[in-house]
Amino acid sequence: MQPPLPGHLIRPDVMAIQAGHEEWRPVVGYENNYAVSNSGKVKRISSRVWNRKGYWLTRKEHMLKLCSDSDGYYIVGLCQNGVRTTKKVHHLVLTSFIGPCPGGYLTRHLNGNRQDNRLENLSWGTSAENAADMELHGTRRRGKDHHFHGRCGEAHWLHHVLERDSKGRFQPLRKRDKT
């Protein structure tokens, strides 16, 4: 077993996980409905729910399908009390196994692979540590690969030719006095 990287929280139960044992824990905030594993899998727990038609419905346990978001991270849709939300899988794994995110920290993928949500590959870290990881793994996005590229170009141009009037509507920019 390799020593943990700086900022990587390691506990005895994580060492057992690294030996090849898959462990399931309830998803924080969805304890009665969903569970997440140390390997990054998410499943719905079997349960009985009262439906709108007035009878009990038994939901079978099953694995949830993981989808990728626009940045390449795995996400999953969770539903509770009729409200559906989308969560990133790496955040579910860390909050269920390590604990809540400390203030000012974010999720780090230690091997640089955004879709590797195994517990031993994840840790809470600072943005500086995350930036160092991106440089180390060559995953830092620059230029056309950056997620903001091309999103603000037109709005930036419109800012130079249009201005808002007193009612908040856009009007052509008036020539300014040079005084």
Contacts in CASP RR format, 6 or more apart in sequence:
PFRMAT RR
TARGET T0000
AUTHOR 0000-0000-0000
METHOD contacts of the structure
MODEL  1
MQPPLPGHLIRPDVMAIQAGHEEWRPVVGYENNYAVSNSGKVKRISSRVW
NRKGYWLTRKEHMLKLCSDSDGYYIVGLCQNGVRTTKKVHHLVLTSFIGP
CPGGYLTRHLNGNRQDNRLENLSWGTSAENAADMELHGTRRRGKDHHFHG
RCGEAHWLHHVLERDSKGRFQPLRKRDKT
1 15 0 8 1.000
1 18 0 8 1.000
4 10 0 8 1.000
4 123 0 8 1.000
5 110 0 8 1.000
5 123 0 8 1.000
6 129 0 8 1.000
7 123 0 8 1.000
7 124 0 8 1.000
7 125 0 8 1.000
7 129 0 8 1.000
8 108 0 8 1.000
8 110 0 8 1.000
8 123 0 8 1.000
9 98 0 8 1.000
9 123 0 8 1.000
9 124 0 8 1.000
11 98 0 8 1.000
13 23 0 8 1.000
13 97 0 8 1.000
14 38 0 8 1.000
14 97 0 8 1.000
14 119 0 8 1.000
14 120 0 8 1.000
16 23 0 8 1.000
17 23 0 8 1.000
17 38 0 8 1.000
17 119 0 8 1.000
17 120 0 8 1.000
18 120 0 8 1.000
22 37 0 8 1.000
22 38 0 8 1.000
22 39 0 8 1.000
22 41 0 8 1.000
23 37 0 8 1.000
23 38 0 8 1.000
23 97 0 8 1.000
24 35 0 8 1.000
24 36 0 8 1.000
24 37 0 8 1.000
24 43 0 8 1.000
25 35 0 8 1.000
25 36 0 8 1.000
25 37 0 8 1.000
25 38 0 8 1.000
25 96 0 8 1.000
25 97 0 8 1.000
26 32 0 8 1.000
26 34 0 8 1.000
26 35 0 8 1.000
26 36 0 8 1.000
26 45 0 8 1.000
26 96 0 8 1.000
27 33 0 8 1.000
27 34 0 8 1.000
27 35 0 8 1.000
27 36 0 8 1.000
27 42 0 8 1.000
27 78 0 8 1.000
27 87 0 8 1.000
27 92 0 8 1.000
27 96 0 8 1.000
28 92 0 8 1.000
28 95 0 8 1.000
28 96 0 8 1.000
28 99 0 8 1.000
28 100 0 8 1.000
29 80 0 8 1.000
30 78 0 8 1.000
30 80 0 8 1.000
32 45 0 8 1.000
32 47 0 8 1.000
33 44 0 8 1.000
33 45 0 8 1.000
33 47 0 8 1.000
33 78 0 8 1.000
33 79 0 8 1.000
33 80 0 8 1.000
34 42 0 8 1.000
34 43 0 8 1.000
34 44 0 8 1.000
34 45 0 8 1.000
34 64 0 8 1.000
34 78 0 8 1.000
35 42 0 8 1.000
35 43 0 8 1.000
35 45 0 8 1.000
36 42 0 8 1.000
36 89 0 8 1.000
36 92 0 8 1.000
36 93 0 8 1.000
36 96 0 8 1.000
37 43 0 8 1.000
37 93 0 8 1.000
38 93 0 8 1.000
38 97 0 8 1.000
38 118 0 8 1.000
38 119 0 8 1.000
38 120 0 8 1.000
39 117 0 8 1.000
39 118 0 8 1.000
39 119 0 8 1.000
40 74 0 8 1.000
40 89 0 8 1.000
40 90 0 8 1.000
40 92 0 8 1.000
40 93 0 8 1.000
40 117 0 8 1.000
40 118 0 8 1.000
40 119 0 8 1.000
41 63 0 8 1.000
42 63 0 8 1.000
42 64 0 8 1.000
42 66 0 8 1.000
42 76 0 8 1.000
42 89 0 8 1.000
42 92 0 8 1.000
43 61 0 8 1.000
43 62 0 8 1.000
43 63 0 8 1.000
43 64 0 8 1.000
44 59 0 8 1.000
44 61 0 8 1.000
44 62 0 8 1.000
44 64 0 8 1.000
45 61 0 8 1.000
46 58 0 8 1.000
46 59 0 8 1.000
46 60 0 8 1.000
46 61 0 8 1.000
47 58 0 8 1.000
47 59 0 8 1.000
48 56 0 8 1.000
48 57 0 8 1.000
48 58 0 8 1.000
48 59 0 8 1.000
49 56 0 8 1.000
49 57 0 8 1.000
49 59 0 8 1.000
50 56 0 8 1.000
50 57 0 8 1.000
51 57 0 8 1.000
64 76 0 8 1.000
64 77 0 8 1.000
65 76 0 8 1.000
66 74 0 8 1.000
66 75 0 8 1.000
66 76 0 8 1.000
66 89 0 8 1.000
67 74 0 8 1.000
67 75 0 8 1.000
67 76 0 8 1.000
68 74 0 8 1.000
68 75 0 8 1.000
68 115 0 8 1.000
69 75 0 8 1.000
69 86 0 8 1.000
69 88 0 8 1.000
70 147 0 8 1.000
71 114 0 8 1.000
71 147 0 8 1.000
72 114 0 8 1.000
72 115 0 8 1.000
73 88 0 8 1.000
73 89 0 8 1.000
73 90 0 8 1.000
73 114 0 8 1.000
73 115 0 8 1.000
74 88 0 8 1.000
74 89 0 8 1.000
74 90 0 8 1.000
74 114 0 8 1.000
74 115 0 8 1.000
74 117 0 8 1.000
75 86 0 8 1.000
75 87 0 8 1.000
75 88 0 8 1.000
75 89 0 8 1.000
76 86 0 8 1.000
76 87 0 8 1.000
76 89 0 8 1.000
76 92 0 8 1.000
77 84 0 8 1.000
77 85 0 8 1.000
77 86 0 8 1.000
77 87 0 8 1.000
78 84 0 8 1.000
78 85 0 8 1.000
78 86 0 8 1.000
78 87 0 8 1.000
79 85 0 8 1.000
88 107 0 8 1.000
89 117 0 8 1.000
90 107 0 8 1.000
90 109 0 8 1.000
90 117 0 8 1.000
90 122 0 8 1.000
91 101 0 8 1.000
91 107 0 8 1.000
93 117 0 8 1.000
93 118 0 8 1.000
93 119 0 8 1.000
93 122 0 8 1.000
94 101 0 8 1.000
94 107 0 8 1.000
94 119 0 8 1.000
94 122 0 8 1.000
94 123 0 8 1.000
94 124 0 8 1.000
95 101 0 8 1.000
97 119 0 8 1.000
98 119 0 8 1.000
98 123 0 8 1.000
98 124 0 8 1.000
101 107 0 8 1.000
101 124 0 8 1.000
102 124 0 8 1.000
104 126 0 8 1.000
104 127 0 8 1.000
105 124 0 8 1.000
105 125 0 8 1.000
105 126 0 8 1.000
106 124 0 8 1.000
106 125 0 8 1.000
106 126 0 8 1.000
106 127 0 8 1.000
106 130 0 8 1.000
107 122 0 8 1.000
107 123 0 8 1.000
107 124 0 8 1.000
107 125 0 8 1.000
108 122 0 8 1.000
108 123 0 8 1.000
108 124 0 8 1.000
108 125 0 8 1.000
108 129 0 8 1.000
108 130 0 8 1.000
108 133 0 8 1.000
109 116 0 8 1.000
109 121 0 8 1.000
109 122 0 8 1.000
109 133 0 8 1.000
110 120 0 8 1.000
110 121 0 8 1.000
110 122 0 8 1.000
110 123 0 8 1.000
110 133 0 8 1.000
111 121 0 8 1.000
111 137 0 8 1.000
112 133 0 8 1.000
112 134 0 8 1.000
112 137 0 8 1.000
112 139 0 8 1.000
113 121 0 8 1.000
114 139 0 8 1.000
131 140 0 8 1.000
133 139 0 8 1.000
134 140 0 8 1.000
141 147 0 8 1.000
143 149 0 8 1.000
158 170 0 8 1.000
160 173 0 8 1.000
161 172 0 8 1.000
161 173 0 8 1.000
162 170 0 8 1.000
162 171 0 8 1.000
162 172 0 8 1.000
162 173 0 8 1.000
163 170 0 8 1.000
163 171 0 8 1.000
163 172 0 8 1.000
163 173 0 8 1.000
163 174 0 8 1.000
164 170 0 8 1.000
164 171 0 8 1.000
165 171 0 8 1.000
END
